[in-house]
Amino acid sequence: MTNTLSQIQKHLKIVKLRSQIQNLDSDDGSWFLSLLLQKISDKLPANQKLIIVIDSLDAIARDSQPSYTNLFYLPRYLLDRTYFILARRPFIKEKSGLLIEAPSQTLDLRDYPDRNREDVLNYIQQSSSIAPQLCQQLATYSENNFMYLSQMLRALDGRSHSNANLEEMPSFFSEIPSGLAAYYQNHWQRMGGDSLSAVELAVLKVLVQGRSNLSVSAISDIVDGDEYEVEKVLDNWYEFLNLQQIDGEICYSLYHSNFRDWIERAIDNS
């Protein structure tokens, strides 16, 4: 990897590119990235590929760049032997912020719960030395969510009773570590935060109080609201929801029980 990076730096002639950057206007970010990829591609040995991984693509503020550009100024077209792996929260295709005119594939990790569970257990075992029973219980409470898992492991690390059975720590899973709270706070702001409309607040309260998945019609009945308005709210919160088809209807719930608990406190304090 170090060798590859050195070669890229050597052949790109970064000093020259800096002068080109200074002459670009902010709307031309995608043009510059395409130029950069072209220059790298030209120098790639025939038996090598350029693979770029971008995590948390959903964290990019859409309003920080022109609406007609791709998120992160990603190019619409890719050169031969150039690949992007993009990771993000669930999204509605029409609101992806991406127009890619190249072969692509979408992989939804929620479709692989057993393999996710296996990854979670491996992660716990590699990241900590907690007892096997505790490992299993923590994996269950994680609901296969790695952000929750990493933050709870950090909170658990160093506790004098870290190898105790979780039944002896009834308050542990009601805790929300500061890193996780900050993460949820970002979700809250993106959902509307203290500026939620009356309909949004009513729908959110139903999702918080519900311990099972609810359909649009069921939520509309509870809040005494229009189904179209309720569905519009749920679409806007798509990345923070779990969707499940039950008896032919799409049913909704917040994506993690710990997030649901945090949202409940946020509503009470707002």
C-alpha positions in Angstrom: 0.0 0.0 0.0 2.8 2.4 0.9 4.5 1.7 -2.4 1.3 2.4 -4.3 0.8 5.7 -2.6 4.3 6.8 -3.3 3.9 6.0 -6.9 0.7 8.0 -7.1 2.3 11.0 -5.4 5.4 10.8 -7.7 3.5 10.6 -10.9 0.7 13.1 -10.2 3.1 16.0 -9.9 1.0 17.5 -7.1 2.6 20.9 -7.4 1.2 21.3 -10.9 -2.2 20.2 -9.8 -2.3 22.7 -7.0 -2.2 25.5 -9.5 -5.1 23.9 -11.4 -7.1 23.7 -8.2 -6.7 27.4 -7.5 -8.2 28.1 -10.9 -11.2 25.9 -10.4 -14.4 27.3 -9.2 -16.4 25.4 -6.5 -18.8 24.1 -9.1 -16.0 22.2 -10.9 -15.2 19.7 -8.2 -16.3 16.7 -10.2 -14.2 17.9 -13.2 -11.1 18.0 -11.0 -11.7 14.6 -9.5 -12.2 13.1 -13.0 -8.8 14.7 -14.0 -7.2 13.3 -10.9 -8.5 9.8 -11.6 -7.4 10.1 -15.2 -3.9 10.9 -14.2 -3.7 8.0 -11.7 -5.2 5.7 -14.3 -2.7 6.6 -16.9 0.1 5.5 -14.5 -1.4 2.3 -13.3 0.4 -0.9 -14.3 -1.7 -3.1 -16.5 -2.2 -5.7 -13.8 -3.4 -3.2 -11.1 -6.8 -1.7 -10.3 -7.6 1.6 -8.5 -10.1 0.9 -5.7 -11.4 3.9 -3.7 -13.4 3.3 -0.5 -15.6 6.1 0.9 -17.4 5.5 4.2 -20.4 7.4 5.6 -21.3 9.0 2.3 -24.6 10.1 4.0 -22.7 12.4 6.3 -21.9 14.8 3.5 -24.1 17.9 3.7 -26.1 17.9 0.4 -26.5 21.7 0.5 -22.8 22.3 0.7 -22.4 21.8 -3.1 -24.5 22.5 -6.2 -27.7 20.3 -6.5 -26.7 19.1 -10.0 -23.4 17.6 -8.8 -22.9 14.1 -7.4 -22.3 13.8 -3.6 -18.6 14.4 -2.9 -18.3 15.4 -6.5 -18.1 11.8 -7.5 -17.8 11.3 -11.3 -20.7 10.0 -13.4 -18.4 7.9 -15.5 -15.5 5.7 -14.4 -12.4 4.7 -16.3 -11.3 1.1 -16.9 -9.9 -0.6 -13.8 -11.3 2.2 -11.5 -13.8 1.2 -8.8 -15.5 3.0 -6.0 -16.9 1.2 -2.9 -19.4 3.5 -1.2 -20.9 2.9 2.3 -23.9 4.8 3.6 -27.0 4.5 5.6 -30.2 3.2 3.8 -31.6 5.5 1.1 -34.3 5.9 -1.4 -32.8 5.6 -4.9 -34.4 8.8 -6.2 -32.8 10.7 -3.3 -29.4 9.1 -3.5 -27.7 12.3 -4.6 -25.8 10.2 -7.2 -26.1 9.9 -11.0 -23.7 7.1 -12.0 -23.5 6.0 -15.6 -21.4 3.0 -15.0 -22.1 -0.6 -14.0 -23.0 -0.7 -10.3 -24.3 -3.0 -7.7 -26.1 -2.3 -4.4 -25.6 -4.5 -1.4 -28.0 -4.1 1.6 -26.3 -5.6 4.6 -29.6 -5.9 6.4 -30.4 -8.8 4.0 -27.7 -10.9 5.7 -28.5 -11.0 9.4 -26.7 -14.3 10.1 -23.4 -13.1 8.5 -23.7 -9.8 10.2 -24.1 -11.6 13.6 -21.0 -13.6 12.8 -19.1 -10.4 12.0 -20.3 -8.8 15.2 -19.1 -11.7 17.3 -15.7 -11.7 15.5 -15.4 -7.9 16.1 -16.2 -8.3 19.8 -13.7 -11.1 20.2 -11.0 -9.2 18.4 -11.6 -5.9 20.2 -12.0 -7.1 23.7 -11.4 -9.9 26.2 -14.9 -10.1 27.6 -16.3 -13.5 28.6 -18.1 -15.6 25.9 -21.5 -15.3 27.5 -21.1 -11.5 27.8 -20.0 -11.5 24.2 -23.2 -13.3 23.0 -25.4 -10.9 25.0 -23.6 -7.8 23.7 -24.0 -9.1 20.2 -27.7 -9.5 20.7 -28.2 -6.1 22.2 -26.2 -4.6 19.3 -28.9 -5.7 16.8 -26.0 -6.0 14.3 -25.3 -2.3 14.5 -21.5 -1.6 14.5 -21.7 2.0 15.7 -23.7 1.0 18.8 -21.3 -2.0 19.3 -18.1 0.0 19.1 -19.3 2.7 21.5 -20.7 0.2 24.0 -17.4 -1.8 23.9 -15.5 1.4 24.6 -17.8 2.1 27.6 -17.4 -1.4 28.8 -13.7 -1.4 28.5 -11.8 -1.0 31.7 -14.8 -1.7 34.0 -13.9 -3.8 37.0 -16.8 -6.0 36.3 -16.4 -6.2 32.5 -16.4 -10.0 32.6 -19.5 -10.2 34.7 -22.8 -11.6 33.4 -24.9 -8.7 31.9 -27.8 -9.8 34.1 -25.6 -8.4 37.0 -25.4 -5.0 35.2 -29.1 -4.1 34.6 -28.2 -0.4 34.0 -25.5 -1.0 31.5 -27.7 -1.1 28.4 -29.7 1.8 29.5 -26.6 3.9 29.3 -25.8 6.0 26.2 -22.1 6.8 25.9 -21.1 10.3 24.9 -19.9 9.2 21.4 -23.2 7.4 20.7 -25.2 10.4 22.1 -23.4 12.7 19.7 -24.1 10.3 16.8 -27.8 10.3 17.7 -27.8 14.0 18.1 -26.7 14.3 14.5 -29.6 12.0 13.5 -32.0 14.1 15.5 -30.9 17.3 13.7 -31.2 15.7 10.3 -34.7 14.5 11.2 -35.7 18.0 12.1 -34.8 18.3 15.7 -36.5 21.1 17.6 -38.1 22.3 14.3 -40.3 19.2 13.8 -43.7 20.0 12.5 -46.8 18.9 14.4 -47.3 15.9 12.0 -43.6 14.9 12.2 -43.6 15.1 16.0 -46.8 13.0 16.2 -45.4 10.4 13.9 -42.1 10.3 15.8 -44.0 9.8 19.1 -45.8 6.8 17.6 -42.5 5.3 16.5 -41.0 5.8 19.9 -43.9 4.3 21.8 -44.4 1.4 19.3 -42.6 -1.8 20.2 -43.6 -3.3 16.9 -43.5 -2.4 13.2 -46.4 -0.2 12.1 -47.8 0.5 8.7 -48.6 3.9 7.2 -52.3 3.3 7.7 -51.8 2.2 11.3 -49.7 5.3 12.1 -52.2 7.6 10.3 -55.0 6.2 12.4 -53.1 6.7 15.6 -52.1 10.3 14.8 -55.5 11.0 13.1 -53.6 12.3 10.0 -53.5 12.0 6.3 -51.8 8.9 5.0 -50.0 10.9 2.3 -48.5 13.3 4.8 -47.4 10.4 7.1 -45.8 8.5 4.3 -43.9 11.7 3.2 -42.5 12.1 6.7 -41.4 8.4 6.8 -39.8 8.8 3.4 -37.8 11.7 4.7 -36.6 9.6 7.6 -35.9 6.5 5.5 -32.3 6.2 6.6 -33.3 6.1 10.3 -35.9 3.4 9.9 -36.3 -0.4 9.5 -38.8 -1.5 7.0 -40.5 -4.9 7.0 -43.2 -6.3 4.9 -46.0 -7.8 7.0 -49.2 -9.1 5.4 -48.5 -7.2 2.2 -47.9 -3.9 3.9 -44.6 -2.0 4.5 -44.2 -1.5 8.2 -41.9 0.9 10.0 -39.8 1.1 13.2 -36.8 3.1 14.3 -33.6 1.4 13.3 -32.3 0.6 16.8 -33.9 0.3 20.2 -31.1 2.3 21.8 -31.8 5.1 19.3 -35.5 4.9 20.1 -34.7 5.4 23.8 -32.5 8.4 23.0 -35.2 10.0 20.8 -37.7 9.5 23.6 -35.5 11.5 26.0 -34.9 14.1 23.3 -38.7 14.6 22.8 -39.2 14.9 26.5 -36.5 17.6 26.8 -37.6 19.6 23.7 
